[in-house]
């Protein structure tokens, strides 16, 4: 679910980043208030925990494996605000040090996975727990929270993708960033999450949560400090978050002319009818952008020199990779 | 499966995975379809990769070399390059940035080069495949621009991550006025990812060694490993707070260090400004 660089416009990234600022500010404030000072390192260690949990592979039926996000688990174990901080830091580390998810898209990724997911998941968890007073209620709440939290995050991601073509297009209608409208992005994102990933998250959250509840219940109470009363607040936040995409959706469909069908019609009505997919292979558009070693928008000589440098760099890299491969084989 | 020794050889036959130079370097034994612990292998491999990457970046010999820009300026430059690449609509600009990054990549140690090139190829081809349906609908802009931009961004981040120590990056973030609570959390997280990673690696290895053949309830044991990881983190954080108190921790996280740019920094800043100038020039040319 990590959004890579350049799928969202810089404006969207800025808006999502700005949305994360008050969220983080509230989280830091809440954590400072609720978590006693001796528990402060726990958030850092919790971030390390959240980071590592994303690396754990979970077996899937059919022999394959997948991995959980673990944000709802972190919310259950550390409390929702500490989880928000911990997952934010884990995502920042992934983006900055491992190239997983865009640096600019960090705000959006944090919003989806460090805010929406733990808050919604925790809201569902507390509701279930207060409805059924037995431990079974808590376990069911964890599973349901994991499922709902993950899917809420996926829905937000899909909406962010889907709004791009409507909001950021060149004057001729060419989308500048993610080119798929809501009608494509929502089904494409939601189907795998509703059918597979949600269940992984649910099972993972419930199993690990149940284990900790049985093995070390005191750790659980300690970590969350005293902030377990506000069921209504979490439920409200969860409801608001769930309703927000509906508003965005309503706004999105107002730009009717940008729907997939219309764009497709415009294109097929024109010269694109009878388009040969093979003609779109690698070299075709690249050549069009740089005919005879000139780069559109640059003087001829500069373009030529640039192409030479580019070619030289690529060949050196390829040569070094090949040489390294040969060396490795010889030593093996 | 155990292989039989050739005729005339009387020594005890060892499985192939034990006969390598070192057992830990050899591929993990394959248990076939019924084994069901492929997820343990995969997790172990993922953790091993993470730990070796962390070790490698910590032992980097040329980090802080005089010809290298300080991590602070390098981080700023990387962020600026990513922002400009995301903003531009001119392919020429993306191409210039790509060329600069590839030239820098040429001069990197082979291991880093291989890692970053692989990341870039994956990012580029992934974007290309994602953009294909849009291209079939007639949108050719996305097909070239987005993969090229994705490759440029991944190269920029990859080069930054593997040329500066991660502690330096955290330090640079503090100098960028990121709130101290976040920097503190980041710093602790980085250190504990390594320690907790080693802990979970040991646990997973133990789990693997103890579950030979067909086994049930491995999903449950994974939950146990993760749960133990949490309990362990909890204990570690308590121990850490005690250690911090003993060393006079007062709740603040001051940053010291040389703020004056070095010669390498000045060269780096000049190159960055040239890039910004080119961006503005191309932008004016594009719209005018």
Contacts between the chains, C-beta under 8 A, distances in Angstrom:
chain1	res1	chain2	res2	distance
A	4	B	123	6.6
A	4	B	126	7.7
A	4	B	127	7.3
A	4	B	150	6.0
A	4	B	153	7.8
A	5	B	82	6.5
A	5	B	86	6.6
A	5	B	149	6.9
A	5	B	150	6.0
A	5	B	153	3.8
A	5	B	154	7.3
A	6	B	85	7.4
A	6	B	86	5.6
A	6	B	127	7.8
A	6	B	146	5.6
A	6	B	149	4.2
A	6	B	150	5.5
A	6	B	153	6.4
A	7	B	146	7.3
A	9	B	86	7.7
A	10	B	83	6.5
A	10	B	86	4.8
A	10	B	87	5.4
A	13	B	86	7.6
A	24	B	182	7.5
A	28	B	179	7.0
A	28	B	181	5.3
A	28	B	182	7.7
A	32	B	181	7.8
A	37	B	241	7.8
A	37	B	251	6.9
A	38	B	238	7.2
A	38	B	241	4.8
A	39	B	237	7.1
A	39	B	241	7.6
A	40	B	184	7.7
A	40	B	241	7.0
A	41	B	188	5.7
A	41	B	237	4.2
A	41	B	238	7.9
A	41	B	240	4.5
A	41	B	241	5.0
A	41	B	244	7.0
A	42	B	233	7.5
A	42	B	234	6.7
A	42	B	237	4.0
A	42	B	238	7.9
A	43	B	185	5.2
A	43	B	188	7.8
A	44	B	184	6.7
A	44	B	185	4.5
A	44	B	186	7.5
A	44	B	187	7.0
A	44	B	188	2.5
A	44	B	189	4.9
A	44	B	192	6.5
A	44	B	237	7.3
A	45	B	188	6.3
A	45	B	189	7.4
A	45	B	192	4.8
A	45	B	196	7.5
A	45	B	233	4.4
A	45	B	234	7.6
A	45	B	236	5.5
A	45	B	237	4.1
A	45	B	240	7.2
A	46	B	233	6.6
A	46	B	237	7.7
A	47	B	185	5.7
A	47	B	186	7.4
A	47	B	188	7.4
A	47	B	189	3.7
A	47	B	192	7.9
A	48	B	188	7.4
A	48	B	189	4.6
A	48	B	190	7.7
A	48	B	191	7.8
A	48	B	192	3.6
A	48	B	193	4.4
A	48	B	195	7.9
A	48	B	196	5.2
A	48	B	233	6.7
A	49	B	192	7.9
A	49	B	196	6.6
A	49	B	229	6.3
A	49	B	230	6.0
A	49	B	233	4.7
A	51	B	189	6.6
A	51	B	193	5.4
A	52	B	47	7.7
A	52	B	193	6.4
A	52	B	196	5.7
A	52	B	197	6.0
A	52	B	200	6.2
A	52	B	229	6.6
A	53	B	226	6.4
A	53	B	229	7.7
A	55	B	43	6.7
A	55	B	46	4.7
A	55	B	47	6.2
A	55	B	50	6.6
A	56	B	43	5.3
A	56	B	200	8.0
A	56	B	222	6.8
A	56	B	225	7.8
A	56	B	226	6.2
A	57	B	39	4.3
A	57	B	40	8.0
A	57	B	42	4.2
A	57	B	43	4.7
A	57	B	46	7.0
A	58	B	39	6.2
A	58	B	219	7.5
A	58	B	222	6.7
A	59	B	36	6.6
A	59	B	38	7.2
A	59	B	39	4.3
A	59	B	218	7.1
A	59	B	219	6.2
A	59	B	222	7.8
A	63	B	33	6.9
A	63	B	38	6.9
A	65	B	38	6.4
A	65	B	39	4.5
A	65	B	42	5.4
A	73	B	226	7.9
A	77	B	230	5.6
A	85	B	181	7.9
A	85	B	182	7.5
A	85	B	185	6.1
A	86	B	185	7.5
A	86	B	189	7.8
A	88	B	182	7.7
A	89	B	182	6.9
A	89	B	185	5.1
A	89	B	186	5.4
A	89	B	189	5.2
A	90	B	189	7.1
A	92	B	186	6.8
A	93	B	186	7.1
A	93	B	189	6.5
A	93	B	190	7.0
A	93	B	193	7.5
A	95	B	157	7.4
A	96	B	157	6.9
A	96	B	160	7.8
A	96	B	161	6.8
A	96	B	169	6.3
A	97	B	161	4.8
A	97	B	166	5.8
A	97	B	169	7.1
A	98	B	53	8.0
A	98	B	161	7.1
A	99	B	119	5.4
A	99	B	123	7.6
A	99	B	154	5.2
A	99	B	157	4.7
A	99	B	158	5.4
A	99	B	161	6.9
A	102	B	82	7.8
A	102	B	153	6.5
A	103	B	78	7.8
A	103	B	79	6.7
A	103	B	82	5.5
A	103	B	153	7.3
A	103	B	157	6.1
A	104	B	82	5.9
A	104	B	83	6.6
A	104	B	86	5.6
A	104	B	153	7.9
A	170	B	89	7.2
A	170	B	141	7.2
A	174	B	139	5.7
A	174	B	141	4.6
A	174	B	142	7.6
A	175	B	134	7.5
A	175	B	139	6.5
A	175	B	141	7.7
A	175	B	142	6.5
A	176	B	89	6.7
A	176	B	141	7.4
A	176	B	145	7.9
A	177	B	146	7.4
A	179	B	131	6.9
A	179	B	134	3.8
A	179	B	139	5.2
A	179	B	142	4.7
A	180	B	133	7.8
A	180	B	134	6.6
A	203	B	219	7.4
A	204	B	223	7.4
A	204	B	226	7.7
A	207	B	219	6.9
A	207	B	220	6.7
A	207	B	222	7.6
A	207	B	223	3.4
A	208	B	223	4.8
A	208	B	226	4.5
A	208	B	227	5.1
A	208	B	230	7.3
A	210	B	223	7.4
A	211	B	223	4.9
A	211	B	224	5.6
A	211	B	226	7.5
A	211	B	227	3.5
A	212	B	227	4.6
A	212	B	230	5.6
A	212	B	231	6.7
A	215	B	227	6.0
A	215	B	228	7.7
A	215	B	231	6.6
A	216	B	231	4.8
A	216	B	234	7.5
A	219	B	230	7.2
A	219	B	231	5.5
A	219	B	234	4.6
A	222	B	234	7.2
A	223	B	234	6.3
A	263	B	137	6.7
A	264	B	137	5.6
A	267	B	137	5.7
A	267	B	138	3.7
A	270	B	138	7.9
A	272	B	137	7.8
A	272	B	138	4.3
A	275	B	136	7.1
A	275	B	138	7.2
A	277	B	136	5.9
A	280	B	132	7.6
A	280	B	135	5.3
A	280	B	136	7.0
A	280	B	140	7.4
A	280	B	143	6.9
A	285	B	140	5.2
A	285	B	143	5.8
A	285	B	144	4.9
A	286	B	144	6.4
A	288	B	140	8.0
A	289	B	91	5.2
A	289	B	144	6.1
A	290	B	95	7.7
A	295	B	91	7.1
A	295	B	92	4.5
A	295	B	95	5.5
A	296	B	90	7.6
A	296	B	91	6.2
A	296	B	92	6.0
A	297	B	90	4.9
A	297	B	91	7.3
A	297	B	92	3.9
A	297	B	93	7.7
A	297	B	282	5.5
A	297	B	285	6.1
A	297	B	286	6.5
A	298	B	92	4.7
A	298	B	96	7.9
A	298	B	282	7.8
A	303	B	92	7.6
A	306	B	95	6.4
A	306	B	96	6.3
A	306	B	99	5.6
A	309	B	99	5.0
A	309	B	103	6.4
A	310	B	95	7.0
A	310	B	98	6.9
A	310	B	99	4.5
A	310	B	102	6.6
A	313	B	99	6.4
A	313	B	102	3.6
A	313	B	103	4.8
A	313	B	105	7.0
A	313	B	106	5.3
A	314	B	102	6.3
A	316	B	106	4.4
A	317	B	102	6.6
A	317	B	105	6.0
A	317	B	106	6.0
A	317	B	113	6.5
A	317	B	117	6.0
A	320	B	106	7.5
A	320	B	110	6.0
A	320	B	113	6.0
A	321	B	110	7.9
A	321	B	113	7.0
A	321	B	114	6.1
A	321	B	117	6.4
A	324	B	110	4.7
A	324	B	113	7.9
A	324	B	114	6.3
